[in-house]
Amino acid sequence: MNALRIAFVGAGNMASSIIGGLVQSGHLAANIRAADPFPASLERLLEIAPVTGCADNAEAVANAEVVILAVKPQVMAEAMNSIAPAVKANGALVISIAAGITIASMQQRLGDTAAIVRCMPNTPALLGCSASALYANPRVSDLQREYAQGILGAVGITRWVPEESALDAITALSGSGPAYFFLLMEAMIDAGCELGLDRDTATAMATQTALGAARMAVDSEVDLVELRRRVTSPGGTTERAVQSFERSGLRTTVSAAMHAAADRAAEMAREMG
């Protein structure tokens, strides 16, 4: 795995995060190439790891065993056209982290025999804390599945989903999820200021509380319901706040928001063709 020849098409934040995680986990930087038309992006990447950078996609993917498409959906068609000959010649595994681009649309440009994994990571990959869901088409071998899981596992947890359509739900849950928590923290900070705290103190308390709660949820052997019960003393302040959340329809609000995100993910797939 550490000697796997990997090529990245696109050297933006997500690609840089994955490359950083790979190198930190022991992958040979000499076996990683990255292509990007913007020199500044390659320069930033080289500050993270001494990989080989180039401006030409076809040059980057030549002889690669795994190709990771890390470009914006709007330029995916051009990117796939540029690498299709090399992918077909090498039999390389293609991993796409672009939202809304279906495997069927990728096969139109890469060929019906292409081994493709669609992946939906999220922005905490920048800190090695990503939650990535993966779906593989039938052309992906067991070994290639291990490759994909190992690569994305370098920046967080991974889960395989049985149907490509499940990636819409993943987009709504973890792909967009960080923004939900940021919004909640914003609201908590604003409310803390209304209650008389200065903004710096309110920010420090809210963000550290979120970090601690997430750590407890990840590390605890009990479920979230029990964790919530343990900090909700009968007749106390937490119970009063939770009751207010429930009366305000928090669960319904969250459900509606996530359904809206999933619907938009499906719409984007249709729009991208």
N, C-alpha and C positions, 0 to 999 in steps of 0.2 A: 504494500500500500504506500509506503513512504517513498518508493521509487517510481510511482505511477506518473506517467507523462500527462500533464494536465494543461489545457489551454483555456484561457478566459477571453471571451469576446466582450469587451467593455471592462474598464478599470475604475469604475465609480466606487461609491462608498460600500455597497454590498459586496462587490468583488474584492475590494481591499480587505474587508472584514474576514471573508472566507479565506483569502490567501494568508492573512495574518494568523488565523487560527490553525491553518494547515502547517505553516512553518513552525509555530510554537509547539505543535504536537509532534514535530520531528520530521515532517515532510521535507524532502530535498528541494530547496529553492531553485537549484539548477534545472530541475525537471518541470518548472512552472513557467509558462509563457502567458503574456497578456497583451492584447491589442486594443488600442484606443486612438482615435483620430486627434485627440487633444493632448499635446505634450505635457501640459500641466497635470493632467490626471495620471499620466505615467510617472511623472516626477514625484508626485505624492505617494504613489504606490511603491516606488523604489525606496522611499524613506521607511517603509514598513518592512520590506523584504527584498533581498537582492535577486529578484526574478528577472527574466528576460522580457523587456518591453519592446513593442514594435507598433508601427502604424497600420500595418497590413494584416487583415484578418486571416487571409489564406496562409500567409507566412507563419502566423502564430499557431494555427491548428495543424500544420504539416507534421505528420508522425505522432500526433496526440492520440492517447488512448481514451481520454475523456475531454469533451469540449463543454464548457459552461457558458451559456448565453446569458450575459448579465447586462443587457442593453434595454433601453426603453421600448415599450411595445410598438411605438410609432416607427422605429427603425429596424424592427425584427425581420421584416421581409428582406430588406437589403442585406442584413447581416447573414441570414440563412443562405441567400443566393451566393454570397461570397465564399462560404465554407462548404457548400454542398458537395463539390467534387472531392475534397479531401476527406470529408466524413464518409462518403460512399467508398472511397479507396481504402480507408483505414478500418472501416467497421467500427468507428469510435462511438462510445456512448455520448449522447447529447443530453445535458441537463439544462433545462430552462427555468429561470427564476422570474420570467416576465409574466405579469398578471394579464389574464384575458386571452392569451394565445393558446389555443387548444392543440392537442397532439395531432388531430386530424389536419389542421391547417399547417402544422409544421411538416407533416409527412408529404404534403403537396409540394414542398420545396426541397426537402431532404431525401425523399424517396420512401416508398412503402416499407422497405426493409430496415429503415433506420430504427435503432434502439434509442428510445426517448424516455426521459424521466422529467415530469413537471414537478416543480418544487415551489412551495409557498413559505419562504422564511419571513421573519419580521425584523424590524430595525434594531432590537436589542442584540442582534448579531454583532453590532459594533462593539459590544462589551463581552462577547462570548456567551450571551444569555438568550440566544434565539430559540424560538419554538418553530420547527420546520416540519411541514407535512409534505409527503412525497407520493406520487402516483407513477407507476411504470406501465408502459405499453407491453404487449406480449412479446415483443422482440428483445426485451431486456433480459439478459441471463441472470442466474443467481449470483454469479461473481460480480456482474455489473451492478446489481442491487447493493451488494456489499460496498462497492466503490462509492456509489451515491450516498449511502448511509454514512460511510466513513468521512466523506468530504463535508457533508452538512453537519455531521456530528462534531466537527472540529469547532463549531461556533454555538453549540447548544444541544437541545434534545431533538430527536426526530421521531416521527410516527408515519407509517405507511397507511394510506387510505385505500379501500377496495375499489372505489369508483372515482373517475375523474371529476364527476359533478360534485363530489364531496369537497373539492378544493374551494368551491364557492362558500361553503359553510366555514371552512378554515379561514378564508379571507375575512369573513365577517367576525370570526372569533379572535384569532391571534394575529392575522395580518393587519387588520385595522385596530385591534385591541389596545395597543399601547396608547393610542389617542384617547380612548375612553378613560383610561386611568389618569392620563394627564389632565383631562377635563375635570374629573372628580377632584383631583388635587387642586386645580385652579379654584374650584368652587369652595373647597375646604379652606384654602388660604384666604379667599375673599371674606368668607364668613368669620374666620379668625380675626381678620382686621376689623370687621364690623363689631366684634365683641371686645375690641380695645387693644389687640396685639399689634405691634409694629410688623411690617411686611416681612422683614428678614427673619424674625422669630417665627412667624406663622409659616413661612416657607420651609424653614429648617425642620419644624415640628411635623408638618404634613408630609414632606418627602421622606423623612426618616421613619415615620410611622408606616408609610406605604412599603418601604423597604423591609422593615421588620415584620409586617403582616405577611408579605409575600414569602419571606424566609420561613416563617412559621408554617405557612400553608404547604410549602415544598418539603420541609424537613419533618413535619409532624406525622405520626402514625395514625392519627384520627382524621376524620373528614372535616370539611369546612363547617358543616352544621354544628358539630361538636365544638370546634374551635370558637365559633361565634357564641355558642351557649356558655362557654367557660368565661368569656369576658362580659357577659350580659347578666349582671346581678339583678335579681328580682327587685323591682321598685327603684332601681338605680338610674343613673344618668344615661348609660348606654342603652338600657331598655327603652327609655323615653325617646331617644333618638331613633332607634330601630323601628319602634312603633310609628313614628312620624314618617320614616321612609316607606313603610308598608302602606300606610294610609294614602300616601302620595302616589302610589302605584309604581314604585321603582322597578319592580320586576317586569311589569308590562312595558314600561318605557325602554328598558334594556332590550327586551325581546323585539319590540318594534324596530329599534335602531339596528339590531343585528339582521333582522329580516330585510331591512332596507339595504344594508350593505351587501348581503348575499344576492339580492335581486340586481343590484348594480353590477356586481361581478359577472353575473350571467348576461346582462345587457352588454357589458364590455366585450365578452367573448363573441357575441353575435356581431357587434360592430366591427371587431377586428377580423371577422370572416373566418 
